[in-house]
């Protein structure tokens, strides 16, 4: 697992070169615009809601004793909840809406890596790619929320809370990498087959997603570069895995 995670991270080295060499930057203008707009909407809304959520949670404590402590915990939990939900919504919305634009990019990178452009794929339309992106990311969004809520609650427990922070980050990374890998997988596998493929190679997904998540912490530049670099890195590793599993190329 650790080796696969590192492999997913290392795939980012050389991504700038491939993007420039193949002239792929022009394909990212619309996804970058989508990424910036969604980031602004989600995180400005999140900032305004954090105090409201903290106040809503603290009002359930009707006793005077310990009220100050409860208020503090509620504010911290509310802020953490907003940050986590913000990241979750951002990446799934952006990945779903960007699917029709990322799939052609992934296909060109795959052809470059295999040294040919004649590899047979599943032939999908713009609409089918969009629907596939929405379906995959909606499924991942639900799964991620179901895993995140109990981990957030456990995070309120002293000491154990530190472990929950790491788990939250890894879960977010996994589903980010999942979405990036599916831009390549949609040409080779049907929906259920893709789910199984990523489960078997979850280390690669986590490694890709770790860098994806770190990019989101970089103001402005992060949301601009995150898709081009993460999709390229995911395509590189996914094609390598497919060569082993399907003997493509």
C-alpha positions, 0 to 999 in steps of 0.5 A, spaced: 500 500 500 505 504 502 509 503 495 503 504 491 501 511 495 508 513 493 507 511 486 501 515 485 505 521 488 511 520 484 507 520 478 506 528 478 513 529 476 514 530 469 506 532 468 508 539 466 513 537 461 507 532 458 502 537 458 506 542 454 509 537 449 502 535 447 499 542 447 494 540 452 493 546 456 488 549 452 483 543 454 483 546 461 480 553 460 473 551 461 475 546 467 479 551 470 474 556 470 469 551 473 474 550 478 475 557 480 467 559 480 465 553 484 471 554 489 469 561 490 462 559 491 463 554 496 468 557 500 465 564 501 458 560 503 462 556 508 465 562 511 459 565 512 455 559 515 461 557 520 458 561 526 451 559 524 453 552 525 457 553 531 451 557 534 446 552 532 450 546 535 451 550 542 443 552 543 442 544 544 446 545 551 441 548 555 445 548 562 449 554 565 455 550 567 460 548 562 456 552 557 462 556 555 466 550 553 460 547 549 460 554 545 468 553 544 467 546 542 461 547 537 465 553 534 471 548 533 466 543 530 462 547 526 468 550 523 471 543 521 465 541 519 464 547 514 471 546 511 471 538 510 464 539 507 467 544 503 472 540 500 468 534 499 463 538 495 468 542 491 472 536 488 466 532 486 462 538 483 468 540 479 470 533 477 463 531 475 462 537 471 469 537 468 469 529 466 467 531 458 473 535 458 478 531 462 476 524 458 479 527 451 486 529 455 486 523 458 486 519 451 491 523 448 496 522 454 494 515 453 496 515 446 502 518 447 504 513 453 503 507 449 506 510 442 500 509 438 493 512 437 489 506 435 488 502 441 480 500 441 476 504 447 469 504 449 466 510 444 462 515 449 459 521 447 460 528 451 453 527 454 455 520 456 462 522 459 458 528 463 453 523 466 458 518 467 462 523 471 456 525 475 454 518 477 461 516 479 462 523 483 455 522 486 456 515 488 463 517 491 460 524 495 455 519 498 460 514 500 465 520 503 459 523 507 457 516 510 465 515 512 466 522 514 460 524 519 462 518 524 470 520 524 468 527 525 464 525 531 470 521 534 475 527 532 471 530 538 475 525 543 481 528 546 488 524 543 484 520 538 482 526 534 489 527 531 488 520 528 481 522 525 484 528 522 489 523 518 483 519 516 479 524 514 485 527 509 486 520 507 479 519 505 478 525 501 485 523 498 482 517 496 476 519 493 479 525 489 484 520 486 478 515 484 475 521 480 482 523 477 483 515 475 476 514 472 477 519 466 481 514 463 477 508 466 471 510 463 474 508 456 476 501 458 471 499 463 463 500 465 461 503 471 461 497 476 468 494 473 471 501 474 469 501 482 472 494 482 479 496 479 480 502 483 478 498 490 484 494 487 489 499 486 486 504 492 494 506 494 495 509 487 488 513 488 490 515 495 497 517 492 494 522 487 489 524 491 494 527 497 497 531 492 490 534 489 488 535 496 495 539 498 494 543 492 487 546 494 491 549 500 495 553 495 491 560 494 488 561 487 494 557 484 492 551 487 485 551 484 488 553 477 493 547 477 490 542 481 486 539 475 491 539 469 496 536 474 492 531 477 489 528 471 495 527 468 499 524 473 492 519 474 492 518 467 500 516 467 499 511 473 492 508 470 495 506 463 501 503 467 496 499 471 491 497 465 497 495 461 498 489 466 491 488 467 488 488 460 495 488 456 493 494 452 498 497 448 
